[in-house]
Amino acid sequence: TMSDIENHPFEPFLPSNAKLLMLGTFPPAPKRWCMAWYYPNFSNDMWRIFGLCFFGDRLYFVDEENKTYRLEVIQKFCSERGIAIFDTCLRIRRTQGTASDKDLEVIEPANLDDLLRSLPQCKAVLAAGQLATEIFTNHYGIEAKKIKMGEHEDFPFEGRQLALYRLPSSSRAYPMKLEDKANYYGRMFREIGLLP
């Protein structure tokens, strides 16, 4: 039914200086949020990975006492560093009521071309997770299978050369230690000039 269709709850976060565009699939259901922004599930490790990579502290962006994240600190950081964030789906239906990619039916994908056009300094895209990667690679005709974990594939977009990175999922369902995930992310941040 129409009532099951969810529209994306957040505005795209697109700082004009962004060098990196991070694309997930779609946020989890609001009952799983600890804040109303990207990667809002307290058990998702994206902001801990960021804390480790940039500050050597997995709790840098975490408000442990209130079991949430320091949202204003995260937004200011992403603005200053030039990190854009959105998702590959605008409208979805959850077939099983979970946040898992396999239970998402894509009703309307995001306009990827418009996102990249609005980020003239963007050099790299990170598609987080299997479905986000599929949607992105299908749209740009990139062979996803060729990209090994931690590596990237270059692709042309309107006269620019961009890199699509494949990195481990920040979800705890993905079996890899936090520090190991952070090593993969840190290498990408260095390669695209976000870290020295």
C-alpha positions as CSV (number, residue, x, y, z in Angstrom):
1,T,0.0,0.0,0.0
2,M,1.0,3.7,-0.4
3,S,1.1,4.1,3.4
4,D,4.1,1.8,3.7
5,I,6.2,4.0,1.5
6,E,8.7,6.1,3.4
7,N,10.2,9.3,2.1
8,H,13.8,10.2,3.0
9,P,13.6,12.0,6.4
10,F,16.7,14.2,6.1
11,E,17.9,16.9,3.7
12,P,20.9,16.1,1.6
13,F,24.0,17.5,3.4
14,L,26.0,19.1,0.6
15,P,28.8,21.5,1.7
16,S,30.0,23.4,-1.4
17,N,33.6,22.5,-0.5
18,A,32.9,18.7,-0.4
19,K,35.7,16.5,-1.7
20,L,33.9,13.3,-0.6
21,L,30.3,12.2,-1.0
22,M,29.1,9.5,1.3
23,L,26.1,7.6,0.2
24,G,24.2,5.0,2.3
25,T,21.0,3.3,1.2
26,F,18.3,4.8,3.5
27,P,18.1,5.6,7.2
28,P,16.8,3.1,9.6
29,A,13.3,3.4,11.0
30,P,12.9,6.4,13.5
31,K,12.5,4.0,16.5
32,R,16.2,3.1,16.0
33,W,17.5,6.7,16.0
34,C,19.4,8.4,18.8
35,M,19.5,11.6,16.7
36,A,17.7,12.9,13.6
37,W,20.6,12.8,11.2
38,Y,22.7,10.4,9.2
39,Y,23.9,7.1,10.8
40,P,21.5,7.7,13.7
41,N,21.6,4.2,15.2
42,F,23.7,4.3,18.4
43,S,25.0,0.8,17.5
44,N,26.2,1.9,14.0
45,D,29.9,2.7,14.2
46,M,30.3,5.3,11.4
47,W,30.9,8.2,13.8
48,R,33.2,6.1,16.0
49,I,35.2,5.3,12.8
50,F,35.4,9.0,12.1
51,G,36.5,9.8,15.6
52,L,39.3,7.2,15.4
53,C,40.5,8.3,12.0
54,F,40.5,12.1,12.6
55,F,41.1,12.4,16.4
56,G,42.5,9.0,17.4
57,D,39.5,8.7,19.7
58,R,36.4,6.5,18.9
59,L,34.3,8.5,21.4
60,Y,35.2,11.9,20.0
61,F,31.7,12.3,18.4
62,V,29.9,10.2,21.0
63,D,27.8,11.4,24.0
64,E,28.1,8.2,26.0
65,E,26.1,9.5,29.0
66,N,23.0,10.1,26.8
67,K,23.6,7.3,24.4
68,T,23.7,9.6,21.4
69,Y,26.1,11.5,19.2
70,R,27.3,15.1,19.4
71,L,25.3,16.2,16.3
72,E,26.4,19.8,16.1
73,V,30.1,18.8,16.4
74,I,29.6,16.2,13.6
75,Q,27.9,18.7,11.3
76,K,30.5,21.4,11.9
77,F,33.3,18.9,11.3
78,C,31.7,17.6,8.0
79,S,31.2,21.2,6.8
80,E,34.7,22.3,7.5
81,R,36.4,19.1,6.2
82,G,34.2,19.0,3.1
83,I,32.2,15.8,3.5
84,A,28.8,15.5,1.9
85,I,26.3,12.9,2.9
86,F,23.1,11.6,1.4
87,D,21.6,8.2,0.4
88,T,21.0,6.3,-2.8
89,C,17.2,6.0,-2.2
90,L,14.6,8.8,-1.9
91,R,11.6,6.5,-1.3
92,I,11.5,3.0,-0.1
93,R,9.3,0.3,1.4
94,R,10.5,-2.0,4.2
95,T,9.4,-5.5,3.3
96,Q,10.2,-6.9,6.8
97,G,10.4,-3.8,9.0
98,T,14.2,-4.0,9.4
99,A,17.0,-1.6,8.3
100,S,18.7,-4.4,6.4
101,D,19.4,-3.8,2.7
102,K,17.9,-7.1,1.7
103,D,14.5,-6.0,3.2
104,L,14.3,-2.7,1.3
105,E,12.3,-2.3,-1.8
106,V,13.5,0.8,-3.8
107,I,10.5,2.9,-4.9
108,E,12.5,5.9,-6.1
109,P,16.3,6.2,-6.3
110,A,18.1,9.5,-5.5
111,N,19.1,11.8,-8.4
112,L,22.8,10.9,-8.3
113,D,23.7,13.2,-11.3
114,D,22.2,16.2,-9.5
115,L,24.1,15.4,-6.3
116,L,27.4,15.2,-8.1
117,R,26.7,18.4,-10.1
118,S,26.0,20.3,-6.8
119,L,29.5,19.3,-5.6
120,P,32.0,20.7,-8.1
121,Q,35.1,19.9,-5.9
122,C,34.0,16.3,-5.2
123,K,36.8,13.8,-6.0
124,A,35.5,10.6,-4.4
125,V,32.3,8.7,-3.6
126,L,31.9,6.2,-0.8
127,A,28.9,3.9,-1.3
128,A,28.3,2.4,2.1
129,G,26.9,-1.1,1.8
130,Q,25.9,-3.6,-0.9
131,L,22.7,-2.0,-2.1
132,A,24.0,1.5,-2.2
133,T,27.0,0.2,-4.2
134,E,24.7,-1.6,-6.6
135,I,22.5,1.4,-7.3
136,F,25.5,3.6,-7.8
137,T,27.5,1.3,-10.0
138,N,24.5,0.3,-12.1
139,H,23.7,4.0,-12.8
140,Y,27.3,4.8,-13.9
141,G,28.1,1.5,-15.5
142,I,30.9,0.7,-13.1
143,E,31.8,-3.0,-12.6
144,A,31.3,-3.4,-8.9
145,K,32.9,-6.8,-8.7
146,K,36.2,-5.4,-9.9
147,I,36.5,-3.2,-6.8
148,K,38.3,-5.0,-3.9
149,M,37.7,-4.0,-0.3
150,G,39.5,-0.8,0.5
151,E,40.1,0.0,-3.2
152,H,38.4,2.3,-5.7
153,E,37.4,2.4,-9.3
154,D,37.7,5.7,-11.3
155,F,34.8,6.7,-13.5
156,P,34.1,9.8,-15.7
157,F,31.3,12.2,-14.9
158,E,30.6,15.2,-17.1
159,G,34.2,15.9,-17.8
160,R,35.5,15.1,-14.3
161,Q,37.2,12.0,-13.1
162,L,35.8,10.6,-9.8
163,A,36.7,7.6,-7.7
164,L,34.2,5.2,-6.2
165,Y,35.5,3.6,-3.0
166,R,34.4,0.2,-1.6
167,L,34.8,0.1,2.2
168,P,33.5,-2.1,5.0
169,S,30.1,-1.3,6.3
170,S,29.9,0.6,9.6
171,S,27.1,-1.6,10.7
172,R,28.0,-4.0,13.6
173,A,26.4,-6.7,11.5
174,Y,29.5,-6.5,9.3
175,P,32.0,-8.8,11.1
176,M,35.2,-6.7,11.4
177,K,36.9,-5.0,14.3
178,L,36.3,-1.3,14.6
179,E,40.0,-0.5,14.4
180,D,40.3,-2.5,11.2
181,K,37.4,-0.7,9.6
182,A,38.9,2.6,10.7
183,N,42.2,1.6,8.9
184,Y,40.3,1.2,5.6
185,Y,38.5,4.5,6.1
186,G,41.7,6.3,7.1
187,R,43.5,5.2,4.0
188,M,40.7,6.6,1.8
189,F,40.7,9.9,3.8
190,R,44.5,10.2,3.1
191,E,44.2,9.3,-0.5
192,I,41.6,12.0,-1.2
193,G,43.5,14.6,0.9
194,L,41.2,14.8,3.9
195,L,43.9,13.5,6.2
196,P,47.7,14.2,6.0
